[in-house]
Amino acid sequence: MPLPAFQDLAPIYPEIFLALASMALLMIGVFSRDEDNPSVSWIAIAILVATGALIAGQDAGARELFDGAFLADDFGRFMKLLILAGAALAIILSFDYLKTAKILKFEFPVLVLLSTLGMLLLASANNLISLYLALELQSLALYVLASFRRDAVLSSEAGLKYFVLGALSSGMLLYGCSLIYGYTGTVGFEGIAAVLENTDRSVGLVFGLVFVLAGVAFKLSAVPFHMWTPDVYQGAPTPVTAFFASAPKVAAFAMLIRIVQEAFPAIAEDWRQIIIAISVASMVLGAFAAIGQTNIKRLMAYSSIGHVGYAMVGLAAGTPSGVQGVMIYLAIYIVMTLGAFACILAMRRGDSDVEEIAELNGLSRNQPMLAFMLTVLLFSMAGIPPLAGFFAKFYVFLAAIEAELFWLAVIGVVTSVVSAFYYLAIIARMYFQEPAADFEPMTAKVRFVLGLTGIITLFLFIPIQFLVTAAETAAGSLF
C-alpha cells in the first residue's frame, strides 16, 4: 500500500502534532537542567489545547486513512475533545500536589501526553490491529503513572496491580481479536460487518466477541472486571486517579461503541445481552459496595463503577439516541469527576493528604465554599435536578425506555436512589457534624478547576441543548 501524501493526512494532523510535540517536550525535559521545571507542564497544557483546536477545525464528515485503519468522523472528534479536556484539567490539578510530594518531574506531563495520544488514536481506530496498538500505547503510559510516587508503597502496589491485570485483559482482548479474524477473514470493522450481514454468525465468533468485550470491560472498570479499581484509585497519586477516572473512560467507551456499532450491528442481540448484564452488575455493585467505604478515593472508585453501568444503559438500547445519551453522560461525568477530585486535592493538612471521609465533618463551618461546591457535585452525581448529573441519567434512561428496556431503566433509577445514600451521608457530615481540623487553603489551580466544574454542573441546564445537538450529530455519524 503506497503511503499517502502529507496533504492527504489532514484527518490525522492532530495526532501527528501531538506525537511530535510530545517527543519534543521529552527532549526539552531531558536537556533542561531544572528537572522539576513546571514550565514543561504548562507547555503540555498548551499542546493539548492546540491539539483540540486542530480537531475542532476539521471539516465535518468521515474520512478514512491507511486502508481504513484510521477513521476521522464526527463521533471521534466529539470523544477526542472530551479526552483532551480531561487530560488538560488533570495536569492543572497535578502542579501543587506533585510539588508538595517532591515528585514534580518533567516525565509526568510527557506520560500524560503519550497516553492521551493513544486515547485519540483509539477513538479513531477502525480495525482490530489499530485498536490494539492504540490501546497499548495508552495503557503503557498509564501503568507508569499509577506508580509515579515511587516512595509510597500504595502507589507502587497500584502500578503493579494495574500492570498485571492490564496485561491479562490485553491478552483476553487480543485472543478475542484473533478469533474474530479467524472466523471472518478480516480485521476491518466494515469487513467484519459485511461478513456477518451475508453469513450466519458462528459460536466461535461469539466467543471472540465475548473475549473482546471482557478486555474492554476491564479498561472501563465494569463488573466483573472491576477488581483493580479501588486499590489503584486509592494507591495512585490523586491527580493520576483524577486522570484515570476521566479521559481513559471516554477512550474506552469510544472503543466499545465503535466495536459494537460498526463491526457487529448484525448480531446486536448477542452483544446487547452482554452489555445489559455488565450494566446491571456495575450499577448494583457501585451502589451497594460504596456504602461501607471510609476512604473517599475508594468511594469514588465504586462511584465510577456505578457511573459506567449507567452509561452502558444507553448503549444497551442499541439506537442512535442511546449512543447520544452515552456521549452526553460522558461529557457530564468528566466535569463531575474532575470537580470531585479537585475537592479531594483540597483535603490537605500541612504536607500530608487527608483521604478519610470522617475528616470532612463540619466542613461547612470551616470552609463553606468548598463544602458548597462539593455538595453541588455530589447532588449532581446522585442525579438531582436541575444539576448536570440529572440530564446525564435522563438521556440514557430515556433511550432505554424508547428501546422498551423498561426494567433496565427501573434498575437504573433504583440503584441511583441507593447511591444517593452515600452521597447524602457525606453532605450530612459536612453540615451536621462537629467540625474536624481545618484543611489548608485551596491553591489557585485547584480553585480554578473546582470553580469551572462547579459552574458547569450548576448551570449546564441553560446551554444543555447545545450539548444535546452536538452529541446527536456525532452519534449520527455511526448509523
N, C-alpha and C positions, 0 to 999 in steps of 0.2 A: 504494500500500500504506500503510494508516494506521500511524502509529508506535505501538508498544506502550506501555502504561502503565509507570511506573517499577517498580512491584512485579512486573511481568511480566519485567523484565530481570534477575531474580535470577541466571540462569546466567552472565551476563556481568559481574556485580558485581566480581569480582576484576580484570578488565581495565579496567573503568571506574575503579576505585580506583587502579590502577597508573598510568593515564594522567593522572588529576587530580593524584596525588601527585608524579609526575614534573614536571609543569608548575609545581606549587607549589615544588618543590625548585629548579627552574631560577630561579624568581623570588627565592628565598632567596639563591641563589648570586650572582645579578646585583646585588642590592641590598646584599649584605654587603660591608663594607669590607675584610675579610680574604679575599683571593682564594683563598688556599691553606688555607682553614679545613678541617681534617679532619672536623669535625662533619657536613659535608654527606655524606661517605662513610658515616658511622655512621647518619645518617638514612636513606640509601639502603638500607643493610642492613636496618634496621627496616621499611622499606616492603616489601622483598622478603619478609621473614618474615611481615608482616601479610597480604600477598597470598597467601602459601602457606597461612596459617590460613583465609582465606576459601575457598580452593579445597578444602582438606581438610574444611571444614564443609559443603560442598554435599551435597545428597541424591544417593544412588546413582540410576543410570538415565540415560537420554538425553533431552535437551530441545533443540529447535531454536528459533532466533530469526531474524528478518529474512528471512522466506520461505525458510528452510533454508540461508542463507549461513553461519550460525554454529551449530555443534553442540557442546553440552556433554555429554560422556559419560564413562564410567569410563576409557576409553583416554586421552582428552585430559587428564583430571585426573592420571593417573599420569605422563604425559610432562611436564606443566606443573610438577609438584613437582620432577622431576629438573632441569628448566631453571632453576627458581628457586634450587635448591641450588647448581648450578654457578655461577650469576651471583653469589650472595652470597659464596661462598668465593673467587671471583676478585677481588672487591672487597677482601676481607680481605687477600689476597695483595698487593694493589696499594699499600697505605699506605706502607710503608717504601721500596719501590722508587721510587715517584713522588716522595717527599720527597727521597731521595738524588739523584735525577736532576733535581731542581728543576723538576718539571712536575706538582706536586700541585695541580691546578686543579679547581674545582668541576664543570667540564664533564665530567670523566671519569665519575663515578658517574651523572650525568644521562644521558649517552650509553649507558651500560650498561643503565640502566632503560628507556630508549626502545627499545633493541634487544631487550631481554627482553620488552617489551610486544608487539613484532612476533612474537616466537617463540611467545608464549602464544596470540595470535590465529591463528598458523599451525597450532598443534596442534588448533585447533577449526574451521579453515576447512573448509567443506563444499561449496564450489563453486569454479570456476576463478577467478572475479573476486576473491573474498575471499582466496583463496590467494595470488594475485599481489600484492595490496595489502599483505598481511601480510608477505610475503617481502621486498618493497621497504622497508617500514618497518624490518625487521630489518637489511637489508643496508646501507642508507644510513648508519646509525649505525656499523656495523662498518667501513666504509671510512674514516671519520674516526678511529676508534680505532686502526686499523692504522698510521696516520701520526701518532699523537698526540705522539711525540717528534720535534718538528719540527727540532731542532738536529742530528739524526742522519740521515745520508744513507741508511742502510739502511732506516730507518723510513719516510722519505718515499718511497723506492723501493717498499717493501712496500705502502704505501697506494695508490700509483699503479697497480701491477700488479694488485692486488686489485680496484681500481675498474674498470680497463679490461676485465679478463677477466670480472669480475662483470657488467658491462653486457652483454657478449657472451652470457653464459649466460642472463641475464634475457630478452634478445631471443629466444634459441632457445626458452626456455620459453613466452614469450608467443606466438610463432609456432605452437608446438605446440598451445597452448590455442585459438588461432583455428581451426586445422584441425579439432580435436575438435568445437568448436562448429559449424563449417560442416557437418560430416558427421553430427552428431547433432541439431542444432537446440536444444540446451540446454547450460547451463553447470553445472547442479547435478549432484553426484555420483550421487544417486539417479536422476535423469532419464537420465543417460548410461548407467547400468547397465540401466535399463528398456529403453532403445532397443536396446542390444546383446543383451538377452535375446530380443527379438522380431524382430530382423533380423540378417542376416549382416554381419559386420564387413567394411568396405571397406579397400582398400590405403591410401587417403588417411588414414583414421582411424588405421591402424597407424603411418603416417609421423608423424602428430600425437603419438601416444603416445611414439614414439622421441625426438622433439624435447623433449617434456616431461621424459622420464626423463634426457635429456642435461643439461638445465638443473638438475635435482635432483642429478644425479651431481656436477656442479661444486660445489654447496653442500656436498656430502658429502666433497669431495676424493677421489672414487673414480676409478680409472684407467678411461679415458684422459683424464679431465678434472681431473687432479691437479696440473698443471704449476705452478700458483701456490703450492702448499702449502709446499714447502721454503723458498722465498725469503720468503714472508710470515711464516712461523713464525720464521725467523731474524731478519728485519728489524724486526718489530713489537716493542714493549716486552714483556718477558717475562710480566707479568700479563695483557696483552692476548692473547698467544699462549695462555696457560692458558685464558682465556675462549673463544677461538676453538676450542680443542681439545675443549671440553666442551659448553656449553649449545647453541651453534648446530648441533652434530652431532645432538643429540637432536631439536631442532626439525625439521631436515631429514629425519630418519628418520620422524618423526611425519607429515610431509607426504607422504613416499614411501609409507608404509604406507596412509594414507588413500586416496591416489590409486589404488593397485593393488587394494586390497581392497574399497573402497566403490564406485569408479567403473568398474573394469574386471575384475570377477570372472569375467565371461562369456568373456573372452579371456585367461584365465590362462596358457595355453600360450605366447602371444605374449610377454607381459611377463616370464614366468619365464625365457625364453631370454636376454633382455637382462640380467636380474638375475644369472643364473648367469655370463654372460660377464664382467660387471663385477666380480663377486665373485672369480672365479678370477684375473683380471688384477690386481686390487688386492692379493690375498693374495700372489701371486708377486712383484710389484714391491716391495711393502712388506717382504718377507722378504729379497730379494737386494740391493735398492738401498741399504738401511740399513747393510750390512756395511762399506762403504768410507767411511762418514761420519766426520769428525773433530770436527764441531761438534755438541754434544749436542741443540741445538734442531732442527737439520736431521734428526738421527737420530729425534727424537720426531715430526717431520713424517712421515717414512716409516713409522714405527711406527703412527701414527694411520691412514695409508692402509691398512696391513695389517689393522688392527682393524675398519675399515669393511668390508673384504672378509669378515672372519669373521662380522660381524653379518649381512651380506647372505645368508650361508649359510642362516640361519634363515628369512629372508624368501622365499628361493627355494623353500623347502618348500611355501609357499602354504597352510599349515594353521594352525589356532589355536595348536597347540603351537609352530609356527615363529615366529609373532608373539610369543608368550610368551617364547620364547628370545631374540628380539631385544631385548625390553624388559628382561629380566634382564641381558643383555650390556651394554646402555647404562647401566643403573644402576651396574654394577660398573666399567665403563670410565671413567665420570666420576670415581669415587673414585680409581682408579689414576692417571689422568692428572693430576688436581689435586695428588695426593701427589707425583708425579714432578716437576711444575713447582715445587712448594714446595722440593724438593731443589735444583733448578736455581737458584732465587732465593737459596738459601743459599750458592751458589758466588760469593762476593764477596771481593775483596781491596781494602781501602781504600774508595774511592768508585767502583770500576770492577767491571763484571760479568766473570765468567770463564765462558766457554762451551766451551772446548776439552775434549774427553773426556780428553786426557792429563793435565789438571790434577787429575783425580780419583785419580791414582796415590797409593797408600799412605794413602788417606783413613781407613782403619780404625785407623791408629795415632794420627792427629791428632784425629779426631772420630769415635770408634767408634759413637756412637748414630746420627749422620747416615748413616754407612756401612751400619749395620744396617737402618735404615728404607728406604734406597734399594735395598738388596739384596732386602728383602721385596717392595717394589713391582715390581722388575724380574723376580723369580721369578714373581710373580703375573701380570705381563704375558705371560710365557712360558707360563703355564698349568700351573704346577707345583702339584699338590695338597699340602695341603688349603687353599691360599690362594684368595682370592675369584676370581682370574682363571681358575682351573681350572673352577669352576662356570659361569662365563660361556661358555666354549668347550664345555663338556659339554652344555649345554642346546641350543645351536644345532646342534652336530653330531648330537645325538640326534634333533632334529627332521628333519634331512636324512636320517638313516638310516631313520626311520619313513616318510618320503616316498619311500623307495627310491632316493635320490640318493647311493648308496654311494660312487661315485667322487668326488663333490664333498666328502664328509666326509673321504675319504682325502687329497685335495689339501690340505684344511684342516689335517689332522694333520701332513702332511709339511712344509708351509710354517711351521707352528708350531715344528717341530723346527729348521728353518733359522733362524727368527727368534730362537730361544733362543741361537744362537751369539753374536749381538752383545750380547744382554743379559748372557750369561755373561762375555763379554770385558770388559765394564765392571766386573763383580763381581771378576774376576781382577785387574784393575788396582787396585782398592781394597784388596785383601787381600794381593797377592803382589808388588807393585812397590814400589820405593823411594819414600818419601813426597815429594810436592811441598810447596810452601809452604802454611802454614795459611790456611784461609779465616777470614773474620770470624765471630764468634759469631752464631748464628741469632737473629733478632728474635723477640719473643714471639708476634707474629701468624703468622709463618711456622711457628714451632714448633707453634702450635695447629693449623693446617691439616695439617701433616705428621703430628702425633700422632693427630688424628682419622681421617685417611685410612689411616694405618698400622694403627690398631686395627681399623678396619672390614675392611681387607684380611686381617689376621691371623685375626680371629675371626668372620668372616661365616658360616663353616660351622655355627656354633651356631644363629643365627636364620634360616638360609637358607630354611627352609620358609615363613617369613612373607613373604619377597620373592617366592618362587615362587607362593604363593597370591594375593598382590596382583596380580602380573603376569598370572596365569591369569584372574582376574576382569576385569581391564582388557582383555585380548585378547579375551575372550568377548563384549564389547560390540560388536565389529566383525563378528561372524559370526552 
